[in-house]
Amino acid sequence: MNSNAAKKYPLAGVRVLDLGTMLAGPVAATLLGDFGADVIKIEQPTGGDTLRKLGPFAEGESLSWHIEGRNKKSVTIDLRVQAGQKLLLELASKADVLIENFRPGTMEKWGIGYEALKAVNPKLILLSISGYGQTGPYASRAAYDRIALAFAGVLNITGFPDRPPVRPGVAMADYQAALFGAFGTMLALYGRDAAGGTGQHIDLALYEAVFRFTDVMVTAYEKSGTKRERQGNKHFAAAPGDHFLTSDGRYIAITVSADTVFKRLCDLMGMPLLSSDERFISHACRVQNMDAINAIVAEWILKQPVGVLIGSLEKAGLAFSLILSVQEIVENEHYSARKSIATMEHPRLGQLKLPAIVPRMSNTPTREFDPAPELGAHTAEVLANWLGMSAPAIDALAFQGVITNPKALSS
């Protein structure tokens, strides 16, 4: 435990059943676990979460699983058989939150949908994350991160106009949905516990989590007919703004919006009269002449060594950053000073570096990382502690194949 262990975690005592697979649902549970929730990962006895089998790997083990499976206990239950469904309902009767990201209708087919869950625990909060949501003509369609990005319109505006759409380099839809999922769960917990409410069903679609991040795209189209398309690295709120090449062969991102900031840039470039040029006198004018102003800035930056450029931009108070590689992130002084990269000790792999818990709060402790569990490692423990099941009863479920044999795990 960390030095704040004596303090009570904000979600201490909140019991979460994580039935999710891959990213969106499980990461929502991970975010809750980071702040003290007791997260029980429910997995199929054979294979477990798909994330366990996806790379990148180290010594044959999935690094993705070890990052997103942290601070959880693993319980195996075969949800496809009646005895497993009965067992899940018993656990749900003792839980505060259940998270799932199956295709809509799957939980109902197994007899553990929201109505069945509510019958055993009216105060339960069910978070359902799916590609297209629980309703609508596309509800039954399969969807993953890339599919949600496409349907939400983000891929259409990402990339250069003369090339195919480009997906972001990370699973943006999954992580955005996880954020909204954790946020919605916290709202539901607050409404239940602080505002006298009860349990509820949260219906979250991957594409809607992404769509919420498309700012003014739909509004501009509806009011003015503006159709946002792929523009490379240009953006309507940044003129000049681009990823500019330096004399050292590095790329640097610069964004300028305010006219006062643009004047500082012009002075820095030794072109003070540029800020009074009628093409560039206001941000609206610069947007209309974005290629021209970007070209001027690009020509100036191309003559600047990185070290000199960074010093002058910082002194002028301009917004900029070199486009960092992962090696540069790991070695960066600011990341180090803020402890943005945390370390998790793993019994077999040693130290694992991972993003630190956010947000950073002045009076709220977060957990140190417990390594992701082996498949079914906590099945007997949770069934005994939550449900008061005896060892013979647990052995009987294992013999039936409903759970992983706990004796086999320790042998």
C-alpha positions as a Markdown table, in Angstrom:
| # | Residue | x | y | z |
|---|---|---|---|---|
| 1 | Met | 0.0 | 0.0 | 0.0 |
| 2 | Asn | 1.1 | 3.6 | -0.5 |
| 3 | Ser | 1.8 | 6.2 | 2.1 |
| 4 | Asn | -1.8 | 7.3 | 2.0 |
| 5 | Ala | -3.0 | 3.8 | 2.9 |
| 6 | Ala | -4.4 | 5.0 | 6.3 |
| 7 | Lys | -6.7 | 7.3 | 4.4 |
| 8 | Lys | -9.9 | 5.9 | 3.1 |
| 9 | Tyr | -10.1 | 5.5 | -0.7 |
| 10 | Pro | -13.1 | 7.4 | -2.1 |
| 11 | Leu | -14.6 | 4.2 | -3.6 |
| 12 | Ala | -13.6 | 1.9 | -0.7 |
| 13 | Gly | -16.4 | -0.6 | -0.1 |
| 14 | Val | -18.0 | -0.3 | -3.6 |
| 15 | Arg | -18.3 | -3.7 | -5.1 |
| 16 | Val | -17.9 | -3.9 | -8.9 |
| 17 | Leu | -18.5 | -7.0 | -11.0 |
| 18 | Asp | -16.6 | -6.6 | -14.3 |
| 19 | Leu | -18.1 | -8.9 | -17.0 |
| 20 | Gly | -16.5 | -6.9 | -19.8 |
| 21 | Thr | -13.9 | -8.1 | -22.3 |
| 22 | Met | -11.2 | -6.3 | -24.2 |
| 23 | Leu | -11.1 | -2.6 | -23.4 |
| 24 | Ala | -14.1 | -0.3 | -23.0 |
| 25 | Gly | -15.9 | -2.2 | -20.1 |
| 26 | Pro | -12.8 | -3.5 | -18.3 |
| 27 | Val | -11.1 | -0.1 | -18.4 |
| 28 | Ala | -14.2 | 1.6 | -16.9 |
| 29 | Ala | -13.8 | -0.9 | -14.1 |
| 30 | Thr | -10.1 | -0.3 | -13.9 |
| 31 | Leu | -10.7 | 3.5 | -13.4 |
| 32 | Leu | -13.0 | 2.7 | -10.5 |
| 33 | Gly | -10.5 | 0.2 | -9.0 |
| 34 | Asp | -7.8 | 2.9 | -9.2 |
| 35 | Phe | -9.7 | 4.8 | -6.5 |
| 36 | Gly | -10.4 | 1.9 | -4.3 |
| 37 | Ala | -13.4 | 0.0 | -5.6 |
| 38 | Asp | -13.4 | -3.8 | -5.0 |
| 39 | Val | -13.4 | -5.0 | -8.6 |
| 40 | Ile | -14.2 | -8.7 | -9.3 |
| 41 | Lys | -13.3 | -9.7 | -12.9 |
| 42 | Ile | -15.8 | -12.4 | -14.1 |
| 43 | Glu | -14.3 | -14.6 | -16.8 |
| 44 | Gln | -15.1 | -17.7 | -18.7 |
| 45 | Pro | -13.3 | -20.8 | -17.2 |
| 46 | Thr | -11.7 | -21.6 | -20.5 |
| 47 | Gly | -9.5 | -18.8 | -21.8 |
| 48 | Gly | -10.8 | -15.8 | -19.8 |
| 49 | Asp | -10.8 | -12.3 | -21.2 |
| 50 | Thr | -9.7 | -12.0 | -24.8 |
| 51 | Leu | -7.2 | -9.3 | -23.7 |
| 52 | Arg | -5.1 | -12.0 | -22.1 |
| 53 | Lys | -4.2 | -13.3 | -25.5 |
| 54 | Leu | -3.5 | -10.0 | -27.3 |
| 55 | Gly | -0.1 | -8.5 | -27.8 |
| 56 | Pro | 2.3 | -6.9 | -27.4 |
| 57 | Phe | 3.9 | -9.7 | -25.3 |
| 58 | Ala | 6.8 | -10.0 | -22.9 |
| 59 | Glu | 8.0 | -13.5 | -22.0 |
| 60 | Gly | 4.8 | -14.8 | -23.5 |
| 61 | Glu | 2.5 | -12.7 | -21.4 |
| 62 | Ser | 0.1 | -9.9 | -22.7 |
| 63 | Leu | 1.3 | -6.5 | -21.5 |
| 64 | Ser | -2.2 | -5.1 | -22.3 |
| 65 | Trp | -3.7 | -7.5 | -19.9 |
| 66 | His | -1.3 | -6.6 | -17.2 |
| 67 | Ile | -2.0 | -2.9 | -17.6 |
| 68 | Glu | -5.8 | -3.1 | -17.7 |
| 69 | Gly | -6.3 | -6.1 | -15.5 |
| 70 | Arg | -4.6 | -4.4 | -12.5 |
| 71 | Asn | -6.3 | -4.0 | -9.2 |
| 72 | Lys | -8.8 | -6.7 | -9.9 |
| 73 | Lys | -9.6 | -10.2 | -8.6 |
| 74 | Ser | -10.4 | -13.0 | -11.1 |
| 75 | Val | -13.4 | -15.2 | -10.7 |
| 76 | Thr | -14.3 | -17.8 | -13.3 |
| 77 | Ile | -18.0 | -18.5 | -14.0 |
| 78 | Asp | -19.5 | -20.2 | -17.1 |
| 79 | Leu | -22.3 | -17.8 | -17.9 |
| 80 | Arg | -23.6 | -20.0 | -20.6 |
| 81 | Val | -24.9 | -22.6 | -18.2 |
| 82 | Gln | -27.8 | -22.3 | -15.8 |
| 83 | Ala | -25.7 | -22.9 | -12.7 |
| 84 | Gly | -23.3 | -20.2 | -13.7 |
| 85 | Gln | -26.1 | -17.7 | -14.3 |
| 86 | Lys | -27.6 | -18.5 | -10.9 |
| 87 | Leu | -24.2 | -17.9 | -9.4 |
| 88 | Leu | -23.8 | -14.6 | -11.1 |
| 89 | Leu | -27.2 | -13.4 | -9.9 |
| 90 | Glu | -26.2 | -14.4 | -6.3 |
| 91 | Leu | -23.0 | -12.3 | -6.7 |
| 92 | Ala | -25.0 | -9.4 | -8.2 |
| 93 | Ser | -27.3 | -9.4 | -5.2 |
| 94 | Lys | -24.2 | -8.4 | -3.1 |
| 95 | Ala | -22.8 | -5.9 | -5.6 |
| 96 | Asp | -23.1 | -2.2 | -6.2 |
| 97 | Val | -22.1 | -2.1 | -9.9 |
| 98 | Leu | -22.1 | -4.6 | -12.8 |
| 99 | Ile | -20.2 | -3.7 | -16.0 |
| 100 | Glu | -20.7 | -5.6 | -19.3 |
| 101 | Asn | -20.0 | -4.9 | -22.9 |
| 102 | Phe | -21.6 | -7.9 | -24.6 |
| 103 | Arg | -23.7 | -7.4 | -27.7 |
| 104 | Pro | -27.2 | -6.2 | -26.8 |
| 105 | Gly | -29.5 | -9.1 | -25.9 |
| 106 | Thr | -26.8 | -11.5 | -24.8 |
| 107 | Met | -27.4 | -10.9 | -21.0 |
| 108 | Glu | -31.1 | -11.3 | -21.5 |
| 109 | Lys | -30.5 | -14.6 | -23.5 |
| 110 | Trp | -28.6 | -15.9 | -20.5 |
| 111 | Gly | -31.3 | -14.8 | -18.0 |
| 112 | Ile | -29.2 | -12.2 | -16.4 |
| 113 | Gly | -30.4 | -9.0 | -18.1 |
| 114 | Tyr | -31.3 | -5.9 | -16.2 |
| 115 | Glu | -34.7 | -7.0 | -15.2 |
| 116 | Ala | -33.4 | -10.2 | -13.7 |
| 117 | Leu | -30.6 | -8.3 | -12.0 |
| 118 | Lys | -32.9 | -5.6 | -10.6 |
| 119 | Ala | -35.2 | -8.3 | -9.2 |
| 120 | Val | -32.4 | -9.6 | -7.0 |
| 121 | Asn | -30.9 | -6.2 | -6.3 |
| 122 | Pro | -32.9 | -3.0 | -7.0 |
| 123 | Lys | -30.0 | -0.9 | -6.0 |
| 124 | Leu | -27.6 | -2.4 | -8.5 |
| 125 | Ile | -26.2 | -0.1 | -11.2 |
| 126 | Leu | -25.7 | -1.9 | -14.5 |
| 127 | Leu | -23.3 | -0.2 | -17.0 |
| 128 | Ser | -23.8 | -1.6 | -20.5 |
| 129 | Ile | -21.3 | -0.6 | -23.2 |
| 130 | Ser | -22.0 | -1.6 | -26.8 |
| 131 | Gly | -21.1 | -0.5 | -30.2 |
| 132 | Tyr | -24.4 | 1.1 | -31.1 |
| 133 | Gly | -26.3 | 1.1 | -27.8 |
| 134 | Gln | -29.1 | -1.0 | -26.5 |
| 135 | Thr | -31.8 | 0.4 | -28.9 |
| 136 | Gly | -32.1 | 1.5 | -32.5 |
| 137 | Pro | -31.9 | -0.3 | -35.8 |
| 138 | Tyr | -28.2 | -1.0 | -35.5 |
| 139 | Ala | -28.2 | -2.2 | -31.9 |
| 140 | Ser | -27.5 | -5.8 | -32.8 |
| 141 | Arg | -24.5 | -5.0 | -35.0 |
| 142 | Ala | -21.0 | -5.9 | -33.8 |
| 143 | Ala | -18.6 | -3.0 | -33.4 |
| 144 | Tyr | -15.1 | -2.3 | -32.2 |
| 145 | Asp | -13.0 | 0.8 | -31.7 |
| 146 | Arg | -12.3 | 1.5 | -35.4 |
| 147 | Ile | -15.9 | 0.9 | -36.3 |
| 148 | Ala | -17.1 | 3.4 | -33.7 |
| 149 | Leu | -14.6 | 6.0 | -34.9 |
| 150 | Ala | -16.0 | 5.5 | -38.5 |
| 151 | Phe | -19.6 | 5.7 | -37.5 |
| 152 | Ala | -19.1 | 8.8 | -35.3 |
| 153 | Gly | -17.6 | 10.7 | -38.2 |
| 154 | Val | -14.1 | 11.1 | -36.7 |
| 155 | Leu | -12.3 | 9.0 | -39.4 |
| 156 | Asn | -13.9 | 11.1 | -42.1 |
| 157 | Ile | -12.1 | 14.2 | -40.8 |
| 158 | Thr | -8.8 | 12.6 | -39.8 |
| 159 | Gly | -5.9 | 12.5 | -42.3 |
| 160 | Phe | -5.1 | 14.4 | -45.5 |
| 161 | Pro | -7.7 | 15.2 | -48.2 |
| 162 | Asp | -5.9 | 13.3 | -51.0 |
| 163 | Arg | -5.4 | 10.1 | -48.9 |
| 164 | Pro | -7.7 | 7.5 | -47.2 |
| 165 | Pro | -9.0 | 8.3 | -43.7 |
| 166 | Val | -6.5 | 7.5 | -40.9 |
| 167 | Arg | -7.3 | 6.0 | -37.5 |
| 168 | Pro | -5.6 | 7.3 | -34.4 |
| 169 | Gly | -2.7 | 5.4 | -33.1 |
| 170 | Val | -4.5 | 4.3 | -29.9 |
| 171 | Ala | -8.0 | 2.9 | -29.1 |
| 172 | Met | -9.7 | 6.2 | -28.7 |
| 173 | Ala | -13.3 | 5.0 | -28.8 |
| 174 | Asp | -12.7 | 2.3 | -26.2 |
| 175 | Tyr | -10.9 | 4.7 | -23.8 |
| 176 | Gln | -13.5 | 7.5 | -24.3 |
| 177 | Ala | -16.3 | 5.1 | -23.6 |
| 178 | Ala | -14.5 | 3.9 | -20.5 |
| 179 | Leu | -14.3 | 7.5 | -19.3 |
| 180 | Phe | -18.0 | 8.1 | -19.9 |
| 181 | Gly | -18.8 | 4.7 | -18.4 |
| 182 | Ala | -16.9 | 5.5 | -15.2 |
| 183 | Phe | -18.4 | 9.0 | -15.1 |
| 184 | Gly | -21.9 | 7.6 | -15.6 |
| 185 | Thr | -21.3 | 5.0 | -12.9 |
| 186 | Met | -20.2 | 7.7 | -10.4 |
| 187 | Leu | -23.3 | 9.8 | -11.2 |
| 188 | Ala | -25.5 | 6.8 | -10.6 |
| 189 | Leu | -23.7 | 6.0 | -7.3 |
| 190 | Tyr | -24.1 | 9.6 | -6.2 |
| 191 | Gly | -27.8 | 9.6 | -7.2 |
| 192 | Arg | -28.4 | 6.4 | -5.3 |
| 193 | Asp | -26.4 | 7.0 | -2.2 |
| 194 | Ala | -26.4 | 10.8 | -1.7 |
| 195 | Ala | -29.7 | 11.8 | -3.4 |
| 196 | Gly | -32.0 | 9.0 | -2.2 |
| 197 | Gly | -32.3 | 7.3 | -5.5 |
| 198 | Thr | -32.1 | 3.6 | -6.5 |
| 199 | Gly | -30.2 | 1.5 | -9.0 |
| 200 | Gln | -30.4 | 2.0 | -12.8 |
| 201 | His | -29.3 | 0.9 | -16.2 |
| 202 | Ile | -26.7 | 3.0 | -18.0 |
| 203 | Asp | -26.8 | 2.5 | -21.8 |
| 204 | Leu | -23.6 | 3.7 | -23.4 |
| 205 | Ala | -22.7 | 3.4 | -27.0 |
| 206 | Leu | -19.1 | 3.4 | -28.2 |
| 207 | Tyr | -20.0 | 5.7 | -31.1 |
| 208 | Glu | -21.8 | 8.2 | -28.9 |
| 209 | Ala | -18.8 | 8.5 | -26.6 |
| 210 | Val | -16.7 | 9.4 | -29.7 |
| 211 | Phe | -19.5 | 11.6 | -31.2 |
| 212 | Arg | -19.6 | 13.7 | -28.0 |
| 213 | Phe | -16.0 | 14.7 | -28.8 |
| 214 | Thr | -16.8 | 16.1 | -32.3 |
| 215 | Asp | -17.3 | 19.6 | -30.9 |
| 216 | Val | -19.2 | 21.9 | -33.3 |
| 217 | Met | -19.1 | 19.6 | -36.4 |
| 218 | Val | -22.9 | 18.9 | -36.5 |
| 219 | Thr | -23.9 | 22.3 | -35.4 |
| 220 | Ala | -21.9 | 24.0 | -38.1 |
| 221 | Tyr | -23.3 | 21.7 | -40.7 |
| 222 | Glu | -26.9 | 22.3 | -39.6 |
| 223 | Lys | -26.7 | 26.1 | -39.3 |
| 224 | Ser | -24.3 | 27.0 | -42.2 |
| 225 | Gly | -24.0 | 23.8 | -44.3 |
| 226 | Thr | -20.3 | 23.5 | -43.4 |
| 227 | Lys | -19.0 | 20.0 | -44.1 |
| 228 | Arg | -15.8 | 19.3 | -42.2 |
| 229 | Glu | -13.5 | 17.2 | -44.2 |
| 230 | Arg | -9.9 | 15.9 | -43.9 |
| 231 | Gln | -7.5 | 18.8 | -43.8 |
| 232 | Gly | -4.3 | 17.1 | -42.7 |
| 233 | Asn | -2.9 | 19.0 | -39.6 |
| 234 | Lys | -4.9 | 22.2 | -40.2 |
| 235 | His | -7.7 | 23.2 | -37.8 |
| 236 | Phe | -10.2 | 26.0 | -38.0 |
| 237 | Ala | -9.3 | 27.2 | -34.5 |
| 238 | Ala | -5.5 | 27.5 | -35.1 |
| 239 | Ala | -4.1 | 29.8 | -37.7 |
| 240 | Pro | -1.2 | 29.5 | -38.0 |
| 241 | Gly | -1.1 | 25.9 | -36.8 |
| 242 | Asp | 0.6 | 22.8 | -38.1 |
| 243 | His | 3.3 | 20.3 | -37.5 |
| 244 | Phe | 6.4 | 22.1 | -38.8 |
| 245 | Leu | 9.7 | 20.7 | -39.8 |
| 246 | Thr | 12.9 | 22.0 | -38.1 |
| 247 | Ser | 16.4 | 22.2 | -39.5 |
| 248 | Asp | 17.3 | 19.1 | -37.4 |
| 249 | Gly | 14.6 | 17.0 | -39.1 |
| 250 | Arg | 12.3 | 17.1 | -36.1 |
| 251 | Tyr | 8.6 | 18.0 | -36.2 |
| 252 | Ile | 7.2 | 20.6 | -33.8 |
| 253 | Ala | 3.5 | 21.3 | -33.2 |
| 254 | Ile | 2.5 | 25.0 | -32.9 |
| 255 | Thr | -1.0 | 26.5 | -32.4 |
| 256 | Val | -1.8 | 30.2 | -32.5 |
| 257 | Ser | -5.3 | 31.6 | -32.2 |
| 258 | Ala | -5.3 | 34.9 | -30.3 |
| 259 | Asp | -4.2 | 38.0 | -32.3 |
| 260 | Thr | -2.0 | 39.1 | -29.5 |
| 261 | Val | -0.2 | 35.8 | -29.5 |
| 262 | Phe | 0.2 | 36.0 | -33.3 |
| 263 | Lys | 1.8 | 39.4 | -32.9 |
| 264 | Arg | 4.4 | 37.9 | -30.5 |
| 265 | Leu | 5.1 | 35.2 | -33.1 |
| 266 | Cys | 5.6 | 37.8 | -35.8 |
| 267 | Asp | 8.0 | 39.8 | -33.6 |
| 268 | Leu | 9.9 | 36.6 | -32.8 |
| 269 | Met | 10.2 | 35.8 | -36.5 |
| 270 | Gly | 11.6 | 39.3 | -37.1 |
| 271 | Met | 8.5 | 40.1 | -39.2 |
| 272 | Pro | 6.5 | 42.6 | -37.0 |
| 273 | Leu | 4.6 | 44.1 | -40.0 |
| 274 | Leu | 3.1 | 40.7 | -40.7 |
| 275 | Ser | 0.6 | 41.1 | -37.9 |
| 276 | Ser | -0.9 | 44.2 | -39.7 |
| 277 | Asp | -1.0 | 42.5 | -43.1 |
| 278 | Glu | -4.7 | 42.6 | -44.2 |
| 279 | Arg | -4.5 | 38.8 | -44.9 |
| 280 | Phe | -3.5 | 38.1 | -41.3 |
| 281 | Ile | -4.8 | 41.0 | -39.2 |
| 282 | Ser | -7.4 | 38.8 | -37.4 |
| 283 | His | -7.8 | 35.1 | -36.7 |
| 284 | Ala | -10.7 | 34.9 | -39.1 |
| 285 | Cys | -8.6 | 36.4 | -41.8 |
| 286 | Arg | -5.8 | 34.0 | -41.1 |
| 287 | Val | -8.1 | 31.0 | -41.3 |
| 288 | Gln | -9.1 | 32.2 | -44.8 |
| 289 | Asn | -5.4 | 32.4 | -45.7 |
| 290 | Met | -4.2 | 29.5 | -43.6 |
| 291 | Asp | -2.0 | 28.0 | -46.3 |
| 292 | Ala | -0.2 | 31.3 | -46.8 |
| 293 | Ile | 0.5 | 32.0 | -43.1 |
| 294 | Asn | 1.5 | 28.4 | -42.4 |
| 295 | Ala | 4.0 | 28.5 | -45.3 |
| 296 | Ile | 5.6 | 31.6 | -43.9 |
| 297 | Val | 5.9 | 30.1 | -40.5 |
| 298 | Ala | 7.2 | 26.8 | -41.9 |
| 299 | Glu | 9.9 | 28.6 | -43.9 |
| 300 | Trp | 11.1 | 30.4 | -40.7 |
| 301 | Ile | 11.0 | 27.2 | -38.5 |
| 302 | Leu | 12.9 | 25.2 | -41.1 |
| 303 | Lys | 15.9 | 27.5 | -40.5 |
| 304 | Gln | 15.8 | 27.0 | -36.7 |
| 305 | Pro | 17.8 | 24.4 | -34.8 |
| 306 | Val | 15.6 | 22.7 | -32.3 |
| 307 | Gly | 17.4 | 23.9 | -29.2 |
| 308 | Val | 17.3 | 27.5 | -30.3 |
| 309 | Leu | 13.7 | 27.3 | -31.5 |
| 310 | Ile | 12.4 | 25.8 | -28.2 |
| 311 | Gly | 14.1 | 28.5 | -26.2 |
| 312 | Ser | 12.7 | 31.4 | -28.2 |
| 313 | Leu | 9.2 | 30.0 | -28.4 |
| 314 | Glu | 9.2 | 29.4 | -24.7 |
| 315 | Lys | 10.5 | 32.9 | -24.0 |
| 316 | Ala | 7.8 | 34.4 | -26.2 |
| 317 | Gly | 5.1 | 32.4 | -24.3 |
| 318 | Leu | 3.8 | 30.5 | -27.3 |
| 319 | Ala | 2.1 | 27.1 | -27.2 |
| 320 | Phe | 4.3 | 24.4 | -28.8 |
| 321 | Ser | 5.6 | 20.9 | -28.3 |
| 322 | Leu | 8.0 | 18.7 | -30.2 |
| 323 | Ile | 6.3 | 15.6 | -31.4 |
| 324 | Leu | 7.7 | 13.1 | -28.9 |
| 325 | Ser | 8.5 | 9.5 | -29.5 |
| 326 | Val | 7.8 | 7.0 | -26.7 |
| 327 | Gln | 11.5 | 6.9 | -25.9 |
| 328 | Glu | 11.5 | 10.7 | -25.5 |
| 329 | Ile | 8.4 | 10.5 | -23.3 |
| 330 | Val | 10.1 | 8.0 | -21.0 |
| 331 | Glu | 13.2 | 10.2 | -20.8 |
| 332 | Asn | 11.4 | 13.6 | -20.5 |
| 333 | Glu | 12.1 | 15.8 | -17.5 |
| 334 | His | 8.5 | 17.0 | -17.2 |
| 335 | Tyr | 7.0 | 13.5 | -17.2 |
| 336 | Ser | 9.6 | 12.6 | -14.6 |
| 337 | Ala | 9.0 | 15.6 | -12.4 |
| 338 | Arg | 5.2 | 15.1 | -12.3 |
| 339 | Lys | 5.6 | 11.3 | -12.0 |
| 340 | Ser | 3.3 | 10.9 | -15.0 |
| 341 | Ile | 4.7 | 7.4 | -15.5 |
| 342 | Ala | 4.1 | 5.0 | -12.7 |
| 343 | Thr | 5.8 | 1.6 | -11.9 |
| 344 | Met | 4.0 | -1.6 | -11.2 |
| 345 | Glu | 5.9 | -4.6 | -9.7 |
| 346 | His | 5.0 | -7.9 | -11.4 |
| 347 | Pro | 6.1 | -11.2 | -9.8 |
| 348 | Arg | 7.4 | -12.6 | -13.1 |
| 349 | Leu | 8.0 | -9.6 | -15.4 |
| 350 | Gly | 9.6 | -7.3 | -12.9 |
| 351 | Gln | 8.9 | -3.6 | -13.2 |
| 352 | Leu | 6.2 | -2.5 | -15.6 |
| 353 | Lys | 5.9 | 1.2 | -16.6 |
| 354 | Leu | 2.4 | 2.5 | -17.2 |
| 355 | Pro | 0.6 | 5.8 | -17.2 |
| 356 | Ala | 0.0 | 7.1 | -13.7 |
| 357 | Ile | -3.5 | 7.4 | -12.3 |
| 358 | Val | -5.4 | 10.6 | -13.3 |
| 359 | Pro | -6.8 | 13.0 | -12.2 |
| 360 | Arg | -4.3 | 14.2 | -9.7 |
| 361 | Met | -6.2 | 15.2 | -6.5 |
| 362 | Ser | -5.0 | 17.1 | -3.5 |
| 363 | Asn | -6.8 | 15.1 | -0.8 |
| 364 | Thr | -7.9 | 11.8 | -2.4 |
| 365 | Pro | -5.6 | 8.8 | -2.2 |
| 366 | Thr | -5.3 | 6.3 | -5.0 |
| 367 | Arg | -4.1 | 2.8 | -4.9 |
| 368 | Glu | -0.8 | 1.4 | -5.7 |
| 369 | Phe | -1.1 | -1.1 | -8.5 |
| 370 | Asp | -1.8 | -4.8 | -7.7 |
| 371 | Pro | -0.7 | -7.0 | -10.6 |
| 372 | Ala | -3.4 | -8.4 | -12.9 |
| 373 | Pro | -4.6 | -11.8 | -11.6 |
| 374 | Glu | -4.1 | -15.2 | -12.9 |
| 375 | Leu | -7.3 | -16.7 | -14.4 |
| 376 | Gly | -9.7 | -17.7 | -11.7 |
| 377 | Ala | -7.2 | -17.0 | -8.9 |
| 378 | His | -9.8 | -15.6 | -6.5 |
| 379 | Thr | -12.8 | -17.7 | -7.4 |
| 380 | Ala | -12.9 | -19.7 | -4.1 |
| 381 | Glu | -12.0 | -16.6 | -2.0 |
| 382 | Val | -14.8 | -14.5 | -3.5 |
| 383 | Leu | -17.5 | -17.2 | -3.4 |
| 384 | Ala | -16.6 | -17.9 | 0.3 |
| 385 | Asn | -16.4 | -14.2 | 1.4 |
| 386 | Trp | -19.3 | -12.8 | -0.7 |
| 387 | Leu | -21.7 | -15.8 | -0.6 |
| 388 | Gly | -20.5 | -17.8 | 2.4 |
| 389 | Met | -20.1 | -20.9 | 0.3 |
| 390 | Ser | -18.4 | -23.9 | 1.8 |
| 391 | Ala | -15.4 | -25.6 | 0.4 |
| 392 | Pro | -17.4 | -28.7 | -0.7 |
| 393 | Ala | -20.0 | -26.5 | -2.4 |
| 394 | Ile | -17.2 | -24.7 | -4.3 |
| 395 | Asp | -15.6 | -28.0 | -5.2 |
| 396 | Ala | -19.0 | -29.2 | -6.5 |
| 397 | Leu | -19.2 | -26.2 | -8.9 |
| 398 | Ala | -15.7 | -26.9 | -10.1 |
| 399 | Phe | -16.5 | -30.5 | -10.7 |
| 400 | Gln | -19.5 | -29.5 | -12.8 |
| 401 | Gly | -17.2 | -27.1 | -14.8 |
| 402 | Val | -19.2 | -24.0 | -13.8 |
| 403 | Ile | -16.0 | -22.5 | -12.3 |
| 404 | Thr | -12.3 | -23.2 | -12.5 |
| 405 | Asn | -11.1 | -25.9 | -10.1 |
| 406 | Pro | -9.5 | -23.8 | -7.4 |
| 407 | Lys | -7.3 | -26.8 | -6.4 |
| 408 | Ala | -5.9 | -27.0 | -9.9 |
| 409 | Leu | -4.9 | -23.4 | -9.7 |
| 410 | Ser | -2.7 | -24.0 | -6.7 |
| 411 | Ser | -1.2 | -27.3 | -7.9 |
